[in-house]
Amino acid sequence: MNPTASHAHKWQSGKCDLCGIAIDERDSNGMTRLTVAAYKGEREVCENLLTGGADVNATNRDDIKALMLAAQQGRLEIVRILLAAGGDVRARSNVGNTALMLAANGGYAEIVKVLIDAGSDVNAADVDDMSVLNAAVQKCGPDIVSLLLEKGADPHARPKGKGDALGNAILSGRIENARLLLAHGAILEWDADMLVMVAGNGDLDTMRLLLDQGADINVSERQYHLTPLSAAAAYGKLEMVKLLVETGADLTAKDRRGNTALGLAEMKRQTATAAYLRSRTGSAPPSSMPTLQELSASGLGGRKLREIHLAPSTNYRVRIRLAMGRGTSMSQNMTFQTNTSGGIVEISDPLTTRDMLLMDYELLALEDQTHGLSIGDFCDRV
């Protein structure tokens, strides 16, 4: 018989007086009537089952108890009922989750408080060594983070092979959580990747916090040698660029391919950002690039290209070779059509991610399929 089905059972001493079925009989998912009722938020059903002798700490096949399910679903009253009936506040699922972890992940501050007051371990960690606090700083508001810290959560706890709570709060854009952690003694361990990501996201408050904590404004990440300024410029984060320049960012720093922040802004056609950087460096605007027709007529002349003026309403086919590292490469064909007014299209347009944008590549062929013009065997590194 399905224990989750609706029957007019009369529960007493763990079984139904009418049909004899056990009150804790499990369904195909290992769920008892009580765990199902707790999950659904059926308060009266929970109370009747507990009065009739249901096991408050019965688990499903993942070792999840009714208290965990109620906490996960934000069922405050049912959490209180289950605790009063002896629910194990420190019990763990098969992946190490406690009711407190599940309530915190759901953002249920009042349930978090009730569970802590009932004796839940604020420094418990799951099988991946992720503590309640380390997870909460990435997902929750400052109310829950503040409560955990006030109740003794360790701000220095670090999952194996992962960042600490403060670093995770910063990378998640939870600036208020980061400030709370600092106020409780957390120490910032910034690195280049963190600053470059924050700059590229244009997160001004987080960048100010990092700079206040002594982060190096001119640090560069290892793979592409991007600085915070060059990342902000490439993504057109003008206010971030202004903040970094006014704080002393090096305008002459170059990435792995020799591009300054201004060069990246121009390459990505971040017009306002490029204009600002030119005003700070005294650089002239870039000269216009040759058209495909001009290149076809005059030859390539060994010229390195980043962009080409394209004719309106024209089909183009591009072939490029991507350098994948360690001597390997990959060729790729792309076809696109310009709009009715034409325009400028970067050769790197199809390379949308940061990794692809900055990867070395060669333009092998560019063909104007509408007008029968083509440029082939172009192997200068772009």
C-alpha positions as CSV (number, residue, x, y, z in Angstrom):
1,M,0.0,0.0,0.0
2,N,1.3,3.5,-0.8
3,P,2.0,5.3,2.5
4,T,1.6,8.7,0.9
5,A,-2.0,7.9,-0.4
6,S,-4.9,9.5,1.4
7,H,-6.7,7.1,3.7
8,A,-8.9,7.6,6.8
9,H,-6.4,5.9,9.0
10,K,-6.7,5.8,12.8
11,W,-3.1,5.9,14.0
12,Q,-2.2,4.4,17.4
13,S,1.1,3.0,18.6
14,G,2.7,3.1,15.2
15,K,0.0,1.5,13.1
16,C,-3.5,1.9,11.8
17,D,-6.2,0.4,14.1
18,L,-8.5,-0.2,11.1
19,C,-6.2,-1.9,8.6
20,G,-3.0,-2.6,10.5
21,I,-0.7,-0.8,8.1
22,A,2.5,0.5,9.7
23,I,2.7,4.3,10.1
24,D,6.3,4.4,9.0
25,E,5.8,2.3,5.8
26,R,7.9,3.8,3.0
27,D,6.9,4.5,-0.6
28,S,9.1,3.7,-3.6
29,N,11.4,6.7,-2.9
30,G,11.9,5.6,0.7
31,M,9.6,8.4,2.0
32,T,7.4,7.9,5.1
33,R,4.1,9.6,5.6
34,L,5.8,12.1,7.9
35,T,8.7,13.0,5.6
36,V,6.1,13.6,2.8
37,A,3.9,15.7,5.0
38,A,6.9,17.8,6.3
39,Y,8.0,18.4,2.7
40,K,4.5,19.5,1.6
41,G,4.0,21.7,4.7
42,E,1.0,19.7,6.0
43,R,1.0,20.8,9.6
44,E,-2.0,18.9,10.9
45,V,-0.9,15.7,9.2
46,C,2.5,15.9,10.8
47,E,0.9,16.5,14.2
48,N,-1.5,13.5,13.8
49,L,1.3,11.2,12.6
50,L,3.6,12.2,15.5
51,T,0.8,11.6,18.0
52,G,0.2,8.2,16.4
53,G,3.8,7.1,16.9
54,A,5.6,8.1,13.7
55,D,9.4,8.0,13.8
56,V,10.4,11.7,13.7
57,N,13.9,10.7,12.6
58,A,13.0,8.2,9.9
59,T,15.1,8.7,6.7
60,N,14.7,8.2,3.0
61,R,17.2,6.4,0.9
62,D,19.4,9.5,0.9
63,D,19.4,9.7,4.7
64,I,17.2,12.8,4.6
65,K,14.9,13.3,7.6
66,A,11.6,15.2,7.9
67,L,13.4,18.0,9.7
68,M,15.7,18.5,6.8
69,L,12.9,18.6,4.3
70,A,10.9,21.1,6.4
71,A,14.0,23.3,6.8
72,Q,14.8,23.1,3.1
73,Q,11.2,24.2,2.1
74,G,11.0,27.0,4.7
75,R,8.3,25.3,6.8
76,L,9.0,27.2,10.1
77,E,6.0,25.9,12.1
78,I,6.7,22.3,11.1
79,V,10.4,22.7,12.0
80,R,9.3,23.7,15.5
81,I,6.9,20.8,15.7
82,L,9.5,18.3,14.6
83,L,12.1,19.7,17.0
84,A,9.6,19.5,19.9
85,A,9.1,15.8,19.0
86,G,12.8,15.1,19.1
87,G,14.0,15.7,15.6
88,D,17.8,15.3,15.4
89,V,19.1,18.8,14.6
90,R,22.6,17.5,14.0
91,A,21.7,14.7,11.6
92,R,23.3,14.6,8.2
93,S,22.2,13.4,4.8
94,N,24.4,11.1,2.7
95,V,26.2,14.1,1.3
96,G,26.7,15.7,4.7
97,N,23.9,18.3,4.6
98,T,22.3,19.3,7.9
99,A,18.9,21.0,8.4
100,L,20.8,24.2,9.1
101,M,22.7,24.0,5.8
102,L,19.5,23.5,3.9
103,A,17.7,26.3,5.6
104,A,20.6,28.7,5.1
105,N,20.9,27.8,1.4
106,G,17.2,28.6,1.0
107,G,17.6,32.0,2.7
108,Y,15.3,31.1,5.6
109,A,16.7,33.3,8.4
110,E,14.1,32.6,11.1
111,I,14.5,28.8,10.6
112,V,18.3,29.2,10.8
113,K,17.9,31.0,14.1
114,V,15.5,28.3,15.5
115,L,17.9,25.5,14.4
116,I,21.0,27.2,15.9
117,D,19.1,27.8,19.2
118,A,18.2,24.1,19.1
119,G,21.8,23.1,19.0
120,S,22.7,22.8,15.3
121,D,26.5,23.0,14.6
122,V,27.2,26.3,12.9
123,N,30.6,25.0,11.7
124,A,29.3,21.7,10.2
125,A,30.6,21.0,6.7
126,D,29.4,18.7,3.9
127,V,31.3,15.9,2.2
128,D,33.0,18.5,0.0
129,D,34.2,20.3,3.1
130,M,31.8,23.3,2.4
131,S,30.8,24.9,5.6
132,V,27.4,26.5,6.3
133,L,29.1,29.9,6.3
134,N,31.1,29.4,3.2
135,A,28.0,28.4,1.3
136,A,25.8,31.2,2.8
137,V,28.2,34.0,1.9
138,Q,27.7,33.2,-1.8
139,K,23.9,32.7,-1.8
140,C,22.4,34.5,1.2
141,G,21.8,38.0,2.4
142,P,23.7,39.6,5.3
143,D,21.0,38.7,7.8
144,I,21.9,35.0,7.7
145,V,25.6,35.6,7.4
146,S,25.5,38.0,10.4
147,L,23.5,35.5,12.4
148,L,26.0,32.6,11.7
149,L,29.0,34.8,12.6
150,E,27.4,35.9,15.8
151,K,26.7,32.3,16.7
152,G,30.3,31.3,16.3
153,A,30.7,30.3,12.6
154,D,34.4,30.3,11.7
155,P,35.2,33.1,9.2
156,H,38.5,31.5,8.3
157,A,37.0,28.1,7.3
158,R,38.2,27.0,3.9
159,P,37.0,24.0,1.9
160,K,39.8,21.7,0.6
161,G,41.1,23.1,-2.7
162,K,38.6,26.0,-2.7
163,G,38.5,29.6,-1.7
164,D,37.8,30.9,1.8
165,A,34.5,32.5,2.8
166,L,35.7,36.1,2.2
167,G,37.1,35.3,-1.3
168,N,33.9,33.5,-2.2
169,A,31.8,36.4,-1.0
170,I,33.8,38.8,-3.2
171,L,33.7,36.6,-6.3
172,S,29.9,36.2,-5.8
173,G,29.4,40.0,-5.7
174,R,28.2,39.8,-2.1
175,I,29.9,43.0,-0.9
176,E,27.9,43.3,2.4
177,N,28.8,39.7,3.3
178,A,32.4,40.5,2.6
179,R,32.3,43.5,4.9
180,L,30.7,41.4,7.7
181,L,33.5,38.8,7.3
182,L,36.2,41.5,7.5
183,A,34.5,42.9,10.6
184,H,34.8,39.4,12.2
185,G,38.5,39.0,11.5
186,A,38.6,37.4,8.1
187,I,41.8,38.2,6.2
188,L,41.6,39.0,2.5
189,E,43.7,36.8,0.3
190,W,43.3,38.6,-3.1
191,D,44.9,37.4,-6.3
192,A,45.2,38.7,-9.9
193,D,42.3,36.5,-11.2
194,M,40.0,38.0,-8.5
195,L,40.9,41.6,-9.4
196,V,40.6,41.0,-13.1
197,M,37.2,39.4,-12.8
198,V,35.9,42.2,-10.5
199,A,37.2,44.8,-12.9
200,G,35.7,43.1,-16.0
201,N,32.3,42.9,-14.2
202,G,32.4,46.6,-13.4
203,D,31.8,45.9,-9.7
204,L,32.9,49.3,-8.3
205,D,32.0,48.7,-4.6
206,T,33.9,45.4,-4.6
207,M,36.9,47.0,-6.3
208,R,37.0,49.8,-3.8
209,L,36.9,47.2,-1.0
210,L,39.8,45.3,-2.5
211,L,41.9,48.5,-3.0
212,D,41.1,49.5,0.6
213,Q,42.5,46.1,1.7
214,G,45.8,46.8,-0.1
215,A,45.2,44.9,-3.4
216,D,47.8,45.7,-6.1
217,I,46.0,47.7,-8.9
218,N,48.6,46.8,-11.5
219,V,48.7,43.0,-10.9
220,S,48.3,40.9,-14.1
221,E,46.9,37.4,-14.3
222,R,49.2,34.6,-15.6
223,Q,47.5,33.3,-18.7
224,Y,46.9,36.4,-20.8
225,H,48.7,39.1,-18.7
226,L,45.5,41.1,-18.3
227,T,45.5,43.8,-15.6
228,P,42.3,45.0,-13.9
229,L,42.5,48.1,-16.2
230,S,42.8,46.1,-19.4
231,A,39.9,43.8,-18.4
232,A,37.7,46.8,-17.6
233,A,38.6,48.5,-20.9
234,A,38.0,45.4,-23.0
235,Y,34.5,45.1,-21.6
236,G,33.7,48.8,-21.8
237,K,33.3,49.3,-18.0
238,L,33.9,53.1,-18.2
239,E,33.3,53.9,-14.6
240,M,35.6,51.1,-13.5
241,V,38.3,52.3,-15.9
242,K,38.0,55.8,-14.4
243,L,38.3,54.5,-10.9
244,L,41.4,52.4,-11.7
245,V,43.1,55.2,-13.7
246,E,42.4,57.8,-10.9
247,T,43.8,55.3,-8.4
248,G,47.1,54.9,-10.3
249,A,46.6,52.1,-12.8
250,D,49.4,51.8,-15.4
251,L,48.1,52.9,-18.7
252,T,51.1,51.5,-20.5
253,A,50.8,47.9,-19.2
254,K,50.4,45.3,-22.1
255,D,48.8,41.9,-22.3
256,R,50.4,38.8,-23.7
257,R,49.7,40.0,-27.3
258,G,51.1,43.5,-26.7
259,N,47.8,45.3,-26.3
260,T,47.4,48.2,-23.8
261,A,44.1,49.0,-22.2
262,L,43.5,51.6,-24.9
263,G,44.3,49.0,-27.6
264,L,41.8,46.5,-26.2
265,A,39.1,49.2,-25.9
266,E,39.7,50.1,-29.6
267,M,39.8,46.5,-30.7
268,K,36.5,45.8,-29.0
269,R,35.0,49.1,-30.2
270,Q,34.3,50.4,-26.7
271,T,34.0,53.9,-28.0
272,A,33.4,55.9,-24.8
273,T,36.1,53.9,-22.9
274,A,38.6,54.3,-25.7
275,A,37.9,58.1,-25.9
276,Y,38.5,58.5,-22.2
277,L,41.8,56.5,-22.3
278,R,43.0,58.5,-25.3
279,S,42.3,61.7,-23.3
280,R,44.5,60.3,-20.5
281,T,47.3,59.1,-22.7
282,G,47.3,61.9,-25.4
283,S,46.9,59.3,-28.1
284,A,45.3,60.1,-31.5
285,P,42.2,58.1,-32.7
286,P,43.2,55.1,-34.9
287,S,43.4,55.6,-38.6
288,S,40.7,54.0,-40.8
289,M,41.2,50.4,-41.8
290,P,41.4,49.4,-45.5
291,T,38.3,47.9,-47.2
292,L,38.2,44.4,-48.6
293,Q,38.1,45.9,-52.1
294,E,41.2,48.0,-51.4
295,L,43.0,44.9,-50.0
296,S,42.1,42.9,-53.1
297,A,43.3,45.6,-55.4
298,S,46.6,46.5,-53.6
299,G,47.6,43.2,-52.0
300,L,48.2,42.4,-48.4
301,G,51.7,43.9,-48.1
302,G,52.3,42.0,-44.9
303,R,49.8,44.2,-43.1
304,K,48.4,43.0,-39.8
305,L,44.7,43.3,-39.5
306,R,42.3,43.6,-36.6
307,E,39.2,44.8,-38.5
308,I,38.1,45.5,-42.0
309,H,35.4,47.8,-43.5
310,L,32.8,45.5,-45.1
311,A,30.3,46.2,-47.9
312,P,26.5,46.4,-47.1
313,S,24.3,43.4,-47.5
314,T,27.2,41.1,-48.4
315,N,27.8,37.5,-47.6
316,Y,31.3,36.8,-46.2
317,R,33.1,33.6,-45.5
318,V,36.0,33.6,-43.1
319,R,38.6,30.9,-42.4
320,I,40.8,31.2,-39.4
321,R,43.4,29.0,-37.6
322,L,43.3,29.1,-33.8
323,A,46.6,28.3,-32.0
324,M,45.6,25.9,-29.2
325,G,48.9,25.8,-27.4
326,R,51.7,23.1,-27.4
327,G,52.1,23.3,-31.1
328,T,48.5,22.3,-31.9
329,S,46.0,24.4,-33.9
330,M,42.4,24.2,-35.1
331,S,40.9,25.6,-38.3
332,Q,37.4,27.0,-38.3
333,N,35.1,28.3,-41.1
334,M,32.5,31.0,-40.4
335,T,29.9,32.6,-42.6
336,F,28.1,35.9,-41.8
337,Q,26.2,38.7,-43.6
338,T,26.6,42.4,-43.0
339,N,23.5,44.6,-42.6
340,T,22.1,47.0,-45.2
341,S,24.5,49.8,-44.1
342,G,27.6,47.7,-44.0
343,G,30.0,48.4,-41.1
344,I,33.1,47.3,-39.4
345,V,33.4,43.7,-38.3
346,E,36.3,42.5,-36.2
347,I,38.0,39.3,-37.4
348,S,37.6,38.2,-33.8
349,D,33.8,38.7,-33.7
350,P,33.1,34.9,-33.7
351,L,35.4,34.5,-30.7
352,T,33.0,35.6,-28.0
353,T,34.6,34.3,-24.8
354,R,37.7,35.9,-23.2
355,D,39.8,32.8,-23.8
356,M,38.9,32.7,-27.5
357,L,39.2,36.5,-27.9
358,L,42.8,36.5,-26.6
359,M,43.9,33.3,-28.2
360,D,46.5,33.6,-31.0
361,Y,44.9,33.1,-34.4
362,E,45.7,33.5,-38.1
363,L,43.4,34.7,-40.8
364,L,43.7,32.2,-43.6
365,A,41.1,33.4,-46.0
366,L,38.4,36.1,-46.3
367,E,35.9,35.9,-49.2
368,D,33.3,38.3,-50.4
369,Q,30.8,35.8,-51.8
370,T,28.5,38.4,-53.2
371,H,31.1,40.3,-55.2
372,G,33.5,37.5,-56.0
373,L,36.4,39.1,-54.1
374,S,38.7,37.0,-51.9
375,I,41.9,37.3,-49.9
376,G,43.7,34.0,-49.3
377,D,46.9,32.7,-47.8
378,F,47.2,35.5,-45.3
379,C,49.3,34.2,-42.5
380,D,50.5,37.2,-40.6
381,R,49.7,36.7,-36.9
382,V,46.7,38.9,-35.9
